[in-house]
Structures are given as structure tokens and as C-alpha cells.
Amino acid sequence: QVLLVESGGGLAQAGGSLRLSCTASGPTFSTYAMGWFRQAPGKERDFVAVIRWISGSTHYADSVKDRFTISKDTPKNTVYLQMNSLKPEDTAVYYCAADRNYSGDNYGRETEYDYWGQGTQVTVSS
């Protein structure tokens, strides 16, 4: 069983920055990928970014590309989401997720992920 704990959400102004963290505990992660999703009020949960644990390869949603950066600290079993140039439309609950057997395909689908964090609120004011 993998436990994911997020932190770092909060309030930011448009154009500002926030960094989210997600620390994982449990089995080793050689075949894992860690991702971030977000869910705005009244909307579906959407893919944001993913990083393959062993290689560090990444993918991003078009809406956040060039503004957000996903990274990892392997010894700490922690993944980060650096969010720059924030926009009001980035307001959402952000969820960390882990995929046990990441193939590089379908990374944008919720069903690919086996474990989820509790979510952290990000609010961007205009």
C-alpha cells in the first residue's frame, strides 16, 4: 500500500507562484510514475503532469506547459509541482497520484493511477 501526502497549496495572486509537494511512503518505486491532477468546482478531474520515477521523463497538459514543472527527489520519495505564472483558471484542488506499472501510455487517464492523495486547494485571485 502506498500513502501519498500533499502539501503546499494555498492562495496566490495571478502571475504568482506556488510549489506543491507530495511525499510517498510504501514500496519501492522503480516502475512507478507520479502524477498531478486537478479538479475545479463543478468540473471533472483533469491531468496536469506526470513524471516517470526511474528516468525522470515528463509529460504535461497543454494548459500548463511552460508554466508548471514537475520534478522529484528520489531519496525523499517526493514529487513536486512548481507552478509559475498562475492564472485564476488554475484554481482547483490538486491531487497527487501514483501509477504502479507506468507504461508511458494513457498517462492522462485517472484510471491509470492506483493511489491518490487527499488533495490540496490552490486558489488564484485575479
C-alpha positions in Angstrom: 0.0 0.0 0.0 1.2 3.5 -0.9 0.3 6.5 1.1 0.5 9.9 -0.6 0.5 13.1 1.4 0.3 16.5 -0.4 1.3 19.9 0.9 1.9 23.4 -0.3 -1.4 24.6 -1.6 -2.8 28.0 -0.7 -3.7 31.4 -2.1 -1.7 33.2 -4.7 -2.3 36.2 -6.9 -2.4 35.9 -10.7 1.1 35.8 -12.0 2.5 34.4 -8.8 3.9 31.0 -7.9 3.3 28.1 -5.6 5.0 24.8 -5.1 3.2 21.6 -4.3 4.8 18.6 -2.7 3.7 15.0 -2.5 5.6 12.6 -0.3 5.0 8.8 -0.8 5.5 6.0 1.6 5.4 2.4 0.9 7.1 0.0 -1.6 9.9 0.9 -3.9 9.1 3.0 -7.0 11.3 1.7 -9.8 8.3 1.0 -12.1 6.2 3.9 -10.8 5.1 7.2 -12.2 3.9 10.1 -10.1 1.3 12.5 -11.4 -0.7 15.5 -10.6 -4.3 16.1 -11.4 -6.7 18.9 -10.5 -10.4 19.4 -10.1 -12.1 22.7 -10.3 -15.5 23.2 -8.8 -18.2 21.6 -10.9 -15.7 20.1 -13.3 -14.1 16.8 -13.9 -10.6 15.9 -12.6 -8.0 16.7 -15.2 -4.5 15.6 -15.8 -1.8 18.2 -15.1 1.6 16.5 -15.2 3.4 13.2 -14.7 7.0 12.1 -14.1 8.4 8.6 -14.5 10.3 7.7 -11.4 13.2 5.8 -12.8 14.0 8.0 -15.8 12.5 11.4 -14.9 10.7 11.7 -18.2 7.8 14.0 -18.0 4.5 14.9 -19.7 2.3 18.0 -19.3 -1.2 19.1 -20.1 -1.1 21.8 -22.8 -2.8 24.2 -20.4 0.2 24.2 -18.0 3.1 23.6 -20.3 5.8 26.2 -20.0 4.3 27.4 -16.7 4.4 24.3 -14.4 7.3 22.0 -13.8 7.1 18.5 -12.2 10.2 17.2 -10.5 11.2 14.5 -8.0 13.6 14.0 -5.1 14.3 10.3 -5.1 15.8 9.9 -1.7 12.9 11.7 -0.2 10.3 9.8 -2.2 8.8 13.2 -3.0 7.4 14.8 -6.2 7.0 18.5 -6.7 4.9 20.7 -8.9 6.3 24.1 -9.3 3.6 26.4 -10.6 4.6 29.7 -12.1 2.6 32.5 -13.9 -0.5 31.3 -12.1 -3.9 32.2 -13.6 -7.3 32.3 -11.9 -8.3 29.3 -14.1 -5.6 27.3 -12.2 -7.8 27.4 -9.1 -8.6 23.8 -8.2 -8.0 21.0 -5.7 -4.7 19.4 -6.8 -4.3 15.7 -6.3 -1.1 13.6 -6.3 -1.4 10.2 -7.8 0.9 7.1 -8.3 0.9 4.6 -11.1 2.5 1.3 -10.1 3.2 0.0 -13.6 3.7 3.0 -15.7 3.9 2.2 -19.4 4.1 5.8 -20.8 0.7 5.4 -22.4 -2.6 6.8 -21.1 -0.9 8.9 -18.5 -3.7 11.4 -18.7 -6.3 9.0 -17.6 -7.4 8.8 -13.9 -7.9 5.1 -14.2 -4.2 4.5 -14.9 -3.3 5.6 -11.3 -3.5 3.2 -8.4 -3.1 5.6 -5.4 -4.3 9.1 -4.7 -3.6 11.7 -2.1 -6.2 13.6 -0.3 -5.8 16.8 -2.3 -4.7 20.3 -1.6 -6.5 23.5 -2.5 -4.9 26.1 -4.8 -6.7 29.4 -5.2 -5.5 32.1 -7.6 -7.0 35.5 -7.3 -7.2 38.0 -10.2 
